[in-house]
């Protein structure tokens, strides 16, 4: 499964990727996306948005980019490892 993570904490980027690897997921992490998200997101199975650390403009841009595809989108107000683990467990069980 491929995962794209938007937002979060810079110092935890490596930990996000490592946790995704534990769940057999390939992860792209964009802590502070610059420019457009066009062609950066690819075709992920899951998009995780840490909304507490993300602007509304970037969130809308990502949702518009993936509109019409069958990508699951999850929102979390906190960018903690526990929140990411809960999301990954929910989607790996499905």
C-alpha positions in Angstrom: 0.0 0.0 0.0 1.3 3.5 -0.8 0.7 6.3 1.6 1.1 10.1 1.3 1.4 12.1 4.4 0.8 15.9 4.3 1.8 18.1 7.3 3.3 16.9 10.5 6.4 17.7 12.4 9.8 18.1 10.6 11.7 16.2 13.3 9.4 13.2 13.0 9.5 12.7 9.2 11.9 9.7 9.5 9.7 8.2 12.2 6.6 8.5 10.0 8.4 6.7 7.2 9.7 4.0 9.6 6.2 3.4 11.0 4.7 3.1 7.6 7.4 0.6 6.7 6.3 -1.6 9.7 2.9 -1.8 8.1 4.4 -2.7 4.7 3.5 0.7 3.3 5.6 2.9 1.0 5.4 6.5 2.3 5.9 9.9 0.8 6.0 12.7 3.5 5.4 16.3 2.7 5.9 18.3 5.9 5.8 21.8 4.3 4.8 21.3 0.6 6.1 24.1 -1.5 4.7 24.9 -4.9 1.9 22.9 -6.4 1.2 19.3 -5.5 0.5 18.4 -9.1 2.6 15.3 -10.0 4.0 15.0 -6.5 1.3 13.0 -4.9 1.2 10.2 -7.6 -1.6 7.6 -7.1 -1.5 6.7 -3.4 -3.9 4.2 -1.8 -4.2 6.5 1.3 -3.7 10.2 1.9 -3.2 11.3 5.5 -3.6 14.9 6.3 -2.3 16.2 9.7 -4.6 19.2 9.7 -3.2 20.9 12.8 0.0 21.6 10.8 -1.4 22.2 7.4 -2.9 25.2 5.7 -6.4 25.1 4.3 -5.1 26.0 0.9 -2.8 23.0 0.7 -5.5 20.7 2.0 -7.9 21.9 -0.7 -5.2 21.6 -3.3 -4.5 18.0 -2.4 -8.2 17.0 -2.3 -8.7 18.6 -5.7 -5.7 16.8 -7.1 -7.1 13.4 -6.0 -10.8 14.2 -6.8 -12.3 11.4 -8.9 -9.9 8.7 -7.8 -10.5 6.0 -5.2 -8.0 7.3 -2.7 -8.9 7.0 0.9 -8.4 10.3 2.7 -7.9 10.5 6.5 -7.7 13.6 8.6 -6.1 13.9 12.0 -5.7 17.1 14.1 -2.6 15.8 15.8 0.6 14.7 14.1 1.5 12.1 16.7 2.8 8.6 16.2 -0.3 7.3 18.0 -2.6 9.0 15.5 -0.6 7.7 12.5 -0.5 4.2 14.0 -4.3 4.2 14.5 -4.9 5.3 10.9 -2.5 2.7 9.5 -4.1 -0.1 11.7 -7.6 0.9 10.4 -6.6 0.7 6.8 -4.3 -2.3 7.0 -7.1 -4.4 8.5 -9.5 -3.4 5.7 
